[in-house]
């Protein structure tokens, strides 16, 4: 394992790793903020009400 660090500079490798993890965490948090369930800043949005079209029922039953 120690030979691996002879190929890579430990400072650059750790800075790259932490940068990648930070960007990944930001992406995950922004994805969660865009959902209705996990948006902890604005809270859940009210559900959109669907327009209901009422059709009057016919008074006679169809017979064969």
N, CA, C and O atoms as a GROMACS GRO file, in nm:
protein
  256
    1UNK      N    1   0.082  -0.120   0.000
    1UNK     CA    2   0.000   0.000   0.000
    1UNK      C    3   0.086   0.126   0.000
    1UNK      O    4   0.049   0.227  -0.060
    2UNK      N    5   0.199   0.121   0.066
    2UNK     CA    6   0.283   0.239   0.074
    2UNK      C    7   0.340   0.276  -0.062
    2UNK      O    8   0.375   0.392  -0.084
    3UNK      N    9   0.350   0.179  -0.153
    3UNK     CA   10   0.402   0.210  -0.286
    3UNK      C   11   0.302   0.291  -0.369
    3UNK      O   12   0.339   0.364  -0.460
    4UNK      N   13   0.176   0.276  -0.334
    4UNK     CA   14   0.074   0.354  -0.405
    4UNK      C   15   0.096   0.504  -0.384
    4UNK      O   16   0.077   0.583  -0.477
    5UNK      N   17   0.138   0.543  -0.262
    5UNK     CA   18   0.158   0.684  -0.232
    5UNK      C   19   0.288   0.736  -0.293
    5UNK      O   20   0.312   0.857  -0.294
    6UNK      N   21   0.371   0.646  -0.344
    6UNK     CA   22   0.488   0.691  -0.419
    6UNK      C   23   0.447   0.735  -0.560
    6UNK      O   24   0.515   0.817  -0.622
    7UNK      N   25   0.336   0.680  -0.609
    7UNK     CA   26   0.287   0.719  -0.741
    7UNK      C   27   0.203   0.847  -0.735
    7UNK      O   28   0.210   0.931  -0.826
    8UNK      N   29   0.125   0.862  -0.628
    8UNK     CA   30   0.036   0.978  -0.614
    8UNK      C   31   0.083   1.065  -0.500
    8UNK      O   32   0.126   1.016  -0.396
    9UNK      N   33   0.073   1.196  -0.520
    9UNK     CA   34   0.102   1.290  -0.413
    9UNK      C   35  -0.014   1.287  -0.314
    9UNK      O   36  -0.128   1.313  -0.354
   10UNK      N   37   0.010   1.256  -0.187
   10UNK     CA   38  -0.102   1.244  -0.092
   10UNK      C   39  -0.183   1.372  -0.077
   10UNK      O   40  -0.305   1.366  -0.062
   11UNK      N   41  -0.118   1.488  -0.081
   11UNK     CA   42  -0.193   1.614  -0.068
   11UNK      C   43  -0.289   1.634  -0.183
   11UNK      O   44  -0.406   1.669  -0.162
   12UNK      N   45  -0.242   1.611  -0.305
   12UNK     CA   46  -0.328   1.630  -0.421
   12UNK      C   47  -0.439   1.526  -0.425
   12UNK      O   48  -0.552   1.557  -0.463
   13UNK      N   49  -0.408   1.403  -0.385
   13UNK     CA   50  -0.509   1.298  -0.385
   13UNK      C   51  -0.619   1.328  -0.283
   13UNK      O   52  -0.737   1.312  -0.312
   14UNK      N   53  -0.581   1.373  -0.163
   14UNK     CA   54  -0.680   1.402  -0.060
   14UNK      C   55  -0.761   1.527  -0.094
   14UNK      O   56  -0.882   1.531  -0.069
   15UNK      N   57  -0.697   1.628  -0.152
   15UNK     CA   58  -0.771   1.747  -0.194
   15UNK      C   59  -0.870   1.711  -0.304
   15UNK      O   60  -0.983   1.759  -0.305
   16UNK      N   61  -0.828   1.628  -0.397
   16UNK     CA   62  -0.919   1.583  -0.503
   16UNK      C   63  -1.034   1.501  -0.448
   16UNK      O   64  -1.148   1.518  -0.492
   17UNK      N   65  -1.006   1.413  -0.352
   17UNK     CA   66  -1.110   1.331  -0.291
   17UNK      C   67  -1.211   1.418  -0.216
   17UNK      O   68  -1.332   1.400  -0.232
   18UNK      N   69  -1.163   1.511  -0.135
   18UNK     CA   70  -1.253   1.597  -0.058
   18UNK      C   71  -1.332   1.691  -0.149
   18UNK      O   72  -1.448   1.721  -0.120
   19UNK      N   73  -1.272   1.738  -0.256
   19UNK     CA   74  -1.344   1.822  -0.352
   19UNK      C   75  -1.456   1.743  -0.418
   19UNK      O   76  -1.568   1.792  -0.431
   20UNK      N   77  -1.426   1.620  -0.459
   20UNK     CA   78  -1.527   1.535  -0.521
   20UNK      C   79  -1.642   1.507  -0.423
   20UNK      O   80  -1.758   1.514  -0.462
   21UNK      N   81  -1.610   1.476  -0.299
   21UNK     CA   82  -1.714   1.446  -0.200
   21UNK      C   83  -1.798   1.570  -0.169
   21UNK      O   84  -1.919   1.558  -0.149
   22UNK      N   85  -1.737   1.687  -0.166
   22UNK     CA   86  -1.811   1.810  -0.141
   22UNK      C   87  -1.908   1.840  -0.256
   22UNK      O   88  -2.023   1.876  -0.232
   23UNK      N   89  -1.861   1.824  -0.378
   23UNK     CA   90  -1.948   1.848  -0.494
   23UNK      C   91  -2.060   1.746  -0.497
   23UNK      O   92  -2.174   1.780  -0.529
   24UNK      N   93  -2.030   1.621  -0.465
   24UNK     CA   94  -2.133   1.518  -0.460
   24UNK      C   95  -2.238   1.550  -0.354
   24UNK      O   96  -2.358   1.532  -0.377
   25UNK      N   97  -2.194   1.598  -0.238
   25UNK     CA   98  -2.289   1.635  -0.132
   25UNK      C   99  -2.377   1.752  -0.176
   25UNK      O  100  -2.497   1.753  -0.148
   26UNK      N  101  -2.320   1.850  -0.244
   26UNK     CA  102  -2.400   1.963  -0.294
   26UNK      C  103  -2.504   1.916  -0.395
   26UNK      O  104  -2.619   1.960  -0.391
   27UNK      N  105  -2.464   1.828  -0.485
   27UNK     CA  106  -2.558   1.778  -0.586
   27UNK      C  107  -2.672   1.702  -0.519
   27UNK      O  108  -2.788   1.721  -0.556
   28UNK      N  109  -2.640   1.617  -0.422
   28UNK     CA  110  -2.744   1.541  -0.352
   28UNK      C  111  -2.840   1.636  -0.279
   28UNK      O  112  -2.961   1.616  -0.283
   29UNK      N  113  -2.786   1.737  -0.212
   29UNK     CA  114  -2.873   1.829  -0.139
   29UNK      C  115  -2.961   1.911  -0.233
   29UNK      O  116  -3.078   1.935  -0.202
   30UNK      N  117  -2.909   1.954  -0.347
   30UNK     CA  118  -2.992   2.028  -0.441
   30UNK      C  119  -3.099   1.940  -0.503
   30UNK      O  120  -3.209   1.986  -0.530
   31UNK      N  121  -3.068   1.813  -0.526
   31UNK     CA  122  -3.170   1.721  -0.575
   31UNK      C  123  -3.280   1.705  -0.471
   31UNK      O  124  -3.398   1.705  -0.505
   32UNK      N  125  -3.242   1.692  -0.345
   32UNK     CA  126  -3.342   1.678  -0.239
   32UNK      C  127  -3.424   1.805  -0.223
   32UNK      O  128  -3.544   1.799  -0.196
   33UNK      N  129  -3.362   1.921  -0.239
   33UNK     CA  130  -3.436   2.047  -0.228
   33UNK      C  131  -3.536   2.064  -0.342
   33UNK      O  132  -3.634   2.138  -0.328
   34UNK      N  133  -3.513   1.999  -0.454
   34UNK     CA  134  -3.605   2.013  -0.567
   34UNK      C  135  -3.727   1.923  -0.552
   34UNK      O  136  -3.822   1.937  -0.629
   35UNK      N  137  -3.727   1.830  -0.456
   35UNK     CA  138  -3.843   1.744  -0.436
   35UNK      C  139  -3.940   1.809  -0.339
   35UNK      O  140  -3.903   1.897  -0.261
   36UNK      N  141  -4.063   1.765  -0.344
   36UNK     CA  142  -4.166   1.820  -0.256
   36UNK      C  143  -4.153   1.763  -0.115
   36UNK      O  144  -4.178   1.833  -0.017
   37UNK      N  145  -4.114   1.638  -0.105
   37UNK     CA  146  -4.110   1.572   0.026
   37UNK      C  147  -3.992   1.617   0.112
   37UNK      O  148  -4.006   1.632   0.233
   38UNK      N  149  -3.877   1.639   0.050
   38UNK     CA  150  -3.756   1.666   0.127
   38UNK      C  151  -3.709   1.810   0.119
   38UNK      O  152  -3.593   1.838   0.149
   39UNK      N  153  -3.795   1.904   0.079
   39UNK     CA  154  -3.758   2.045   0.075
   39UNK      C  155  -3.776   2.103   0.215
   39UNK      O  156  -3.888   2.136   0.255
   40UNK      N  157  -3.668   2.115   0.288
   40UNK     CA  158  -3.674   2.160   0.427
   40UNK      C  159  -3.670   2.313   0.438
   40UNK      O  160  -3.687   2.365   0.548
   41UNK      N  161  -3.650   2.384   0.330
   41UNK     CA  162  -3.647   2.530   0.335
   41UNK      C  163  -3.787   2.590   0.319
   41UNK      O  164  -3.828   2.674   0.399
   42UNK      N  165  -3.858   2.548   0.217
   42UNK     CA  166  -3.990   2.605   0.189
   42UNK      C  167  -4.102   2.520   0.248
   42UNK      O  168  -4.215   2.568   0.258
   43UNK      N  169  -4.075   2.400   0.287
   43UNK     CA  170  -4.180   2.311   0.334
   43UNK      C  171  -4.253   2.249   0.217
   43UNK      O  172  -4.228   2.286   0.102
   44UNK      N  173  -4.342   2.156   0.245
   44UNK     CA  174  -4.414   2.092   0.134
   44UNK      C  175  -4.509   2.190   0.067
   44UNK      O  176  -4.576   2.269   0.132
   45UNK      N  177  -4.513   2.182  -0.064
   45UNK     CA  178  -4.605   2.265  -0.141
   45UNK      C  179  -4.744   2.204  -0.132
   45UNK      O  180  -4.758   2.081  -0.125
   46UNK      N  181  -4.848   2.286  -0.133
   46UNK     CA  182  -4.983   2.228  -0.131
   46UNK      C  183  -5.008   2.149  -0.259
   46UNK      O  184  -4.964   2.187  -0.368
   47UNK      N  185  -5.079   2.041  -0.244
   47UNK     CA  186  -5.107   1.955  -0.359
   47UNK      C  187  -5.199   2.029  -0.455
   47UNK      O  188  -5.292   2.099  -0.414
   48UNK      N  189  -5.173   2.011  -0.582
   48UNK     CA  190  -5.256   2.074  -0.684
   48UNK      C  191  -5.391   2.003  -0.688
   48UNK      O  192  -5.398   1.880  -0.690
   49UNK      N  193  -5.496   2.081  -0.688
   49UNK     CA  194  -5.629   2.021  -0.694
   49UNK      C  195  -5.665   1.996  -0.839
   49UNK      O  196  -5.651   2.084  -0.924
   50UNK      N  197  -5.712   1.877  -0.865
   50UNK     CA  198  -5.750   1.841  -1.001
   50UNK      C  199  -5.892   1.889  -1.027
   50UNK      O  200  -5.978   1.883  -0.939
   51UNK      N  201  -5.915   1.934  -1.147
   51UNK     CA  202  -6.049   1.978  -1.184
   51UNK      C  203  -6.137   1.855  -1.203
   51UNK      O  204  -6.102   1.763  -1.278
   52UNK      N  205  -6.250   1.855  -1.136
   52UNK     CA  206  -6.341   1.741  -1.145
   52UNK      C  207  -6.457   1.782  -1.234
   52UNK      O  208  -6.523   1.883  -1.211
   53UNK      N  209  -6.480   1.703  -1.334
   53UNK     CA  210  -6.592   1.728  -1.425
   53UNK      C  211  -6.703   1.631  -1.386
   53UNK      O  212  -6.687   1.509  -1.394
   54UNK      N  213  -6.814   1.686  -1.345
   54UNK     CA  214  -6.926   1.599  -1.305
   54UNK      C  215  -7.017   1.578  -1.425
   54UNK      O  216  -7.059   1.672  -1.491
   55UNK      N  217  -7.044   1.453  -1.450
   55UNK     CA  218  -7.134   1.416  -1.560
   55UNK      C  219  -7.262   1.366  -1.496
   55UNK      O  220  -7.259   1.274  -1.413
   56UNK      N  221  -7.375   1.422  -1.533
   56UNK     CA  222  -7.499   1.374  -1.473
   56UNK      C  223  -7.526   1.230  -1.513
   56UNK      O  224  -7.511   1.192  -1.629
   57UNK      N  225  -7.565   1.151  -1.416
   57UNK     CA  226  -7.594   1.011  -1.442
   57UNK      C  227  -7.726   1.001  -1.516
   57UNK      O  228  -7.820   1.075  -1.489
   58UNK      N  229  -7.731   0.908  -1.610
   58UNK     CA  230  -7.856   0.890  -1.684
   58UNK      C  231  -7.956   0.819  -1.594
   58UNK      O  232  -7.918   0.735  -1.513
   59UNK      N  233  -8.082   0.852  -1.609
   59UNK     CA  234  -8.187   0.798  -1.523
   59UNK      C  235  -8.226   0.657  -1.559
   59UNK      O  236  -8.287   0.587  -1.478
   60UNK      N  237  -8.194   0.611  -1.679
   60UNK     CA  238  -8.236   0.477  -1.720
   60UNK      C  239  -8.116   0.387  -1.727
   60UNK      O  240  -8.007   0.430  -1.766
   61UNK      N  241  -8.136   0.263  -1.691
   61UNK     CA  242  -8.030   0.164  -1.703
   61UNK      C  243  -8.040   0.101  -1.840
   61UNK      O  244  -8.150   0.082  -1.893
   62UNK      N  245  -7.929   0.070  -1.896
   62UNK     CA  246  -7.932   0.009  -2.029
   62UNK      C  247  -7.975  -0.136  -2.017
   62UNK      O  248  -7.922  -0.210  -1.934
   63UNK      N  249  -8.069  -0.176  -2.098
   63UNK     CA  250  -8.119  -0.314  -2.097
   63UNK      C  251  -8.093  -0.375  -2.232
   63UNK      O  252  -8.085  -0.306  -2.334
   64UNK      N  253  -8.080  -0.506  -2.230
   64UNK     CA  254  -8.053  -0.575  -2.357
   64UNK      C  255  -8.168  -0.658  -2.398
   64UNK      O  256  -8.164  -0.724  -2.502
   0.00000   0.00000   0.00000
